[in-house]
Amino acid sequence: MEAVRVNWQLKAILPVVLVLLAGLVMFMGVTLSLGDPERHRVLVVAGAGAVVICGVSVGVLACLIHRPMVELQQNMAIISQGNLEVAVDFAKRNDEIGDLGRNFNYMMQQLRQSRKEIETMHRTQMSRAEHLATLGELATGLAHEIRNPLAGIAGVIEIIGRDLPPTSPAREMVKEVRTEINQINRILTDLLETARPHPPQMMRSNLNTTVEHAVMLARQQVLSQPIRIELEQAPNLADVEHDSDQIHQVVLNLLLNAVQAIDGSGTVHVTVHSQGESARITITDTGRGIPEQQLPQIFRPFYTTRRNGTGLGLSLVRRIVDEHHGQINVTSELGKGSTFEVLLPVTAPAIETEVA
């Protein structure tokens, strides 16, 4: 059985009418001692007064409440059509109804701002998707066009290096050429990883071990430099569902960036912690830091501040973390260093699949 809808004016005026009727009944009882003509006149005046009070009450309610409610309903109808450029006039009132109007207008302002942010984010994501699609086509062609002759050059350099006398000064040049070939190969690898990503192979394993392997490899890179890489593990951390190869790549990229940010001596501190339902990897360096205006750009593909940087490392890091349903955050202070924080869920969210 459906509930009976009662108009708000009726709800508001009924108590007034009932009170007035009760007053009239009591008034009639009090006036029983008066004569009929005089009593009749008093009752007429009292009844007329009651009607006037009811009329004034309805008028006041219509002015103070009905008009704002009608305006609010009209604006809600406009909002339901997708137009958020609305505001109510009764927000100027200095009472509870005015408070309601001001709260409504503030809510609409927040909704308009949120819509603009969502539209901006959507355009950015679409631009990024188009950019990566173009990059994928370009990377495939570049890999074949560059790697094939590069392999031939590397082979020739190896032969030349073997044939050179041990005391030949050209050996230094051959070593330099090998380094540059490795650099080109690394750039191509990053480019292909960014352009043609493969989904992570998620397995529950020890995150401490994954991080430790990356730290060990990074320490080999700084043997000849006055840079210490410290590791603080979480012994009680539960096994984390992750692709160990990809997270190893994430940590190693962040470590190498931290090392390259340090001029002279310094320290890179790596910690692994448990944080609720997530595991946290924090990498802090004592390097030169990142300017605040550059922080929003550092995860964009091809954005780099280093002369020999590719601008693909941090972009690849963010993609891998996103595919693990994690988060990556960075804070930095010029002259003091930077901190990168990676949060990974201990258990990856289940991917829903449609059953035919």
N, C-alpha and C positions, 0 to 999 in steps of 0.2 A: 504493500500500500504506500503510495507516494505521500510525502509530507505536504500539508496544505501551506501554500505560500501566502503570507500575510504582509500587506504593504507596510513599510516602515512608519508612514504617517499615522496609520491606524494603531500601530504598536505604541507610538509615542503619545498619542492623544487619549487612548483608552484609560490609562491611569488617572489622567487629569479629569476625564469625564466621571469616572467612578468616585473620585474624591469629592467632586462637586455635587454629584447625586447624593452621596452620603451626607454631605453638608446640608443639602436641601431637606433631606429627611429629618435630620436633627433640628434644622431651623423650623420645620413644620411642627415638630413636637413642642418646641419652645414657644411658638406663637399660638398654641391652642387656647390660651387664656384671652386672646384678643377677639374682638368682634369680627364677624364674617367679612364685612366690606373692608375694614382696615387690614384684616389678615390677608385678604385676597390681594390687596394692593402690595403689601409687603412681599408676598410670594411671587407676584409678577416681577417686581423690581429685582428680587433675588435671582429668579430664573433668567431674566434678561442679563443680569450681571454674569451669571454662569455662562451663558452663550457667548457674551463678549469675551470673557476670559479664555474660553475654548478657541474662539476665532483668533484672538491675539496670539495664543500659544501656537496654533497651527501656522500663522503667518511668520512668527519668529523662527519656528523650526524650519519652515520652507526656505527662509532667507539664509539662516545660519548653516543648515545641514544639507537640505535638498539640492540647492544649486551646486555646492562643491561636489556632491556625490554624482550629479549628472555630468559635470565637467570631467570628473575622474573617469567615469564610464566611457565617455566619448574619447578621451585620450587613450584608454586601454584598447578601445576598438582600433584606433589608428596604429597603436604599437603592434597589435596582432597582425597587421598587414606589412610589418617590417620597417615602418617609419619610426625612428627613435628621436626625431627632431621635435619633441613635444615638451610642454611645460604647463603647469597649472597656475592660474592667476591667484587662487586663494592662498598661495604661499605667502602673500604679503600680510595676511592677518596675524594678529598678535595673540593667538590662543591655540588650543590643542589642534583645531582644524588647520590652522596655519602651520603648526609643526608637522602635521601629516603632509601638507603640500610641499614644504621645504625638503622633507625627507624624500618625497617622490621625485622632486626635481633633481636632488643630489644623486639619487639612484639612476635616473636617466642620464645624467652627465657621466657617471661611472660606466654605464652600459655603452654610451657612445665612444668613450675613450677605449674601452675594451675591444669594441668592434674595430676601431681603427688599428689597434695593435695586432689583432688577429689578421686583418686584411694585409697589413704590412708584412707580418710573418709569413702569410700565405704567398705573397708575391716573392718574398725572399726565397722560400723553399722551392717555388716553381722555377725561379731563375737558377737556383743551385742545381735542380734536377736537369734542366736543359743544358746547363754548363757541363755537368758530369756526363750527360749523354753524348755531347759533342766530344768531350775528352776521351770517352771510350772508343769512339771511332778513330780519333786521331792516334791514340796510344797503340792500338792494334797495328796500324800501318807503320808507326815509328819503330815499334819493337822489331819488326821484320827488316825494315830498311836500315836500321842502325846496328842491330846486334849481329847480323850475319857478317858484314864487313869488319865489325869490331872483333869478332872471334878470329878472323884471318889476321888482323893487325896484331892481336895478342900472341898468336902463334909465331908470327915473324919475329916479334920482340923477344920471345923466349929463345928462339934459335940464335938471334944476334947476341943475346946475353951469354949463352953458352960458349959462343965462338970468340968472345972478347978475351984478351989476356987479363989475368987477375989484377994487374996494375993499371989497366987502361982507365983513363978518366971518364970514358964514355959509359962506364958501368953505372955511375951516378945518374946519368941521363936516362939510361934504360930503366933504372929503378923509379925515376920520376914518371916515366911514361906508363909503367905498370900501375902506379898509384892513380894516374888520371883515367886509365882504362877501368879500373875498379870503381872509380867515382862515377863514370858514365853508366856502368852496369847498375850501380846502386840507384841512380836517378831513374833509369828505365824500370827497375823493379818496383820502386815506389809509385811510378806513374801507372804501371799495369795494375798494381794492387789497388790503387785509388779508382781506376777506370773500370776494372773488371773484378769487383769484389766477389769472394765466395763466402757462403754462409758459414758461421762458426760451427765446429763439430763439438757440441757441448758434452762434457763428461765431468762427473764429480771427482775432483782430485784435490791435492794439497796445494793451496795457493802460495803458501810459504816457499815451497819448492820451486814453483814457477818463477817467483820473484827472485829467489836466491840465484837461479841460473842466469837470469838477466844481469844481476849485480856482478856475478863472477866474470861474465863476458865484458861488462863495462870496465871492471877493474883492470883487465888486460889492456884496455885501450889507453889507460892513464898511468901505466907503469913508469913512464919516463917523465911524468908531470907531478908537481907537488900538490896533488889533489887526492883527498881521502874520500872514499865512498863507504859510508857506514850503513849497516843493516840492522834493524830491530824487528824481529819476527813476533808473531802472536802464537805462542805454543798451544793455546787452548782453542784455536780457531777451528771450527768444523770444516770439513771438506766443502769446497765451493764448486758449483757447477759452472764450468768455463772451458773455453778452448785454450789449452795451455800454450800452444804455439802462437796464437794471436795475442794473448795477454802478455806473453814473453816479449813479443814485438812492441807492444804498447809501453811496457816498462823500460825496455832497452832504448826506444826512441826518446822517452822522457829523460832517461839518464844521460844520453849523449847530448841532448839539448842543454841539460843542466851543466855538464862538463864544459861545453862550448861557451856557456855564459860566464864562466869564471876566468878572469884575467889574472894569471899568476897562481898563487896558492889559494886553496879554498877547500870547502867540505860540501859533500852531497850526502844528505841524511835520508834514508829510506825506512819507512815504518809500515808494518802491516798490523791492522787492528780489526777487531770485531766491533760492529756498530749496529746493534739491534739485529734485524734480519739481513744485514748487508756486511760485506767485508770492505775495509777501506785501505787503500794504498796511498801513502803520502810521500812525495818526493820534494825535498826542500834543498835549495842550493844557496850558497853565499856569493852568488854572481852579481852582475851589474844591474839586474832587474829589467822590467819591461815598462815602458811609459804607459800611463793609464789610458791614453787615447788609442793605443795600439791593442789593448787587451781584447776588445770585441772582434778584432780582425784576425787574430793569430790562428784560428782554426779554419780559416778559409783556404781553399786550394790555391796554391801558387803564391800565397802571401808570405813573404820572408823579409827579415831585416838584415840577414847575413849576406855577405858578398857572394859566397859559394853555396848558399842554401838553395834548396829546390822548392820550398814552400809546400811540400806534400806530406812531411812527417806528421805534423800535428793534425792535419786534415784526416790522415789515415788513422791516427790514434782515436780521434773523436768518432769516426765511423765504426771502428771495432767496438768501442765502449757502448755506443748506441745499440749495436746489434746484440750486445750482451744485456740489454735493458738496464744499463748502468748510467752513471752520470760522471762528468769530469768538470772540475772547477779549478780556477787558477786565481791566486792573489799574488801581487808583486809590489815591491817598493824599490824605487830607484836607489842604487848604491848599496842595497842590503840583500837583495836576492828575490827569488820567486818560490812559490809553493804550488805544486800541482797535486790535486786530490782526486783519486779515482774511486768511485763507489760501485761495487758489484753486488747484485743480490746473491745470497747464498744458494737459493733455489731459483732457477730461471722460470719466468712465467710460462705456463703452458700455452702453446700455440693452437688456437681452435681451428679445426678443419671441418669442412662441410662433408657430410656423408650423403652419397648419391642415393 
